[in-house]
């Protein structure tokens, strides 16, 4: 297993719907952890032997979560 962390910024304020959408992607095979900050920054940790960066971005998009990738620091 190769764990990778990617950081994203949501395009809207956190609300109940967005939190439910984020919780649902946590159950997808290969997604190890999703952490949400109050600012709307989202950290997705995934197994890079199972998923590519493009696949993770596609999962977010298909889940209705519009994000842009940001630097990890």
N, C-alpha and C positions, 0 to 999 in steps of 0.2 A: 504494500500500500504506500502510495506517495501522497501525503496530505499537502494541499495547496490552499492558501487563503487569498480571496479576492475581496476587495472593498468596493462598495457601490454607494451611490447617493440616490435616494428616491427623488422623484420629481414632484411629489406632493407631501403634505403633512401626514404624519402618522395618525391613523384612525383605526377603528375596529376592523373595518374591511381589509385594510392593508395588512394589519397584524395577522388576520386569519389567513390571508394569501401567503404570507411569509411562513406561517406555521405549517401550512400544507406542503411547501416544498421541502421542509425538513424530513418528510417521510419518503422522499424519492431516493431510490437506490443509488448510492455513490455520494449523496450529500451527507456530510458528517455532522455539520453544525451550522446554525444560522444565528447570528447575534445582531440585535438591533439597538442602536443608540437613540436617545431622545431627539437628536438632531436629524434623524432620518438616514444616517449612515448605516449601512448593512454590511456585515462581514459574512461571507459564505465560505465555509471550509468544506472541501470536497476531495474525493479520492481521484487523483489525476490518472490512475491506471484504469479507471472506469469511465470518467467523463473528461471532456476537453473544455477549454475555456469557452469556446463557441457553444457547446452544449449547455453549459451552466447559464450563459446569457440567454439562450433559447428557452430554457426552463423558466427563467424569470419572466421573459416576455409572454410565454404561453400562459403563465399564471396571472397575467394582468398586472405585473409589477414593472413599471417603467423606471429604469435606472440608467445611470451613467457610471462607468468605472472611475474610481478615484485612486490616488496614491495611498499606500498603506500607512504612511506616517501621519 
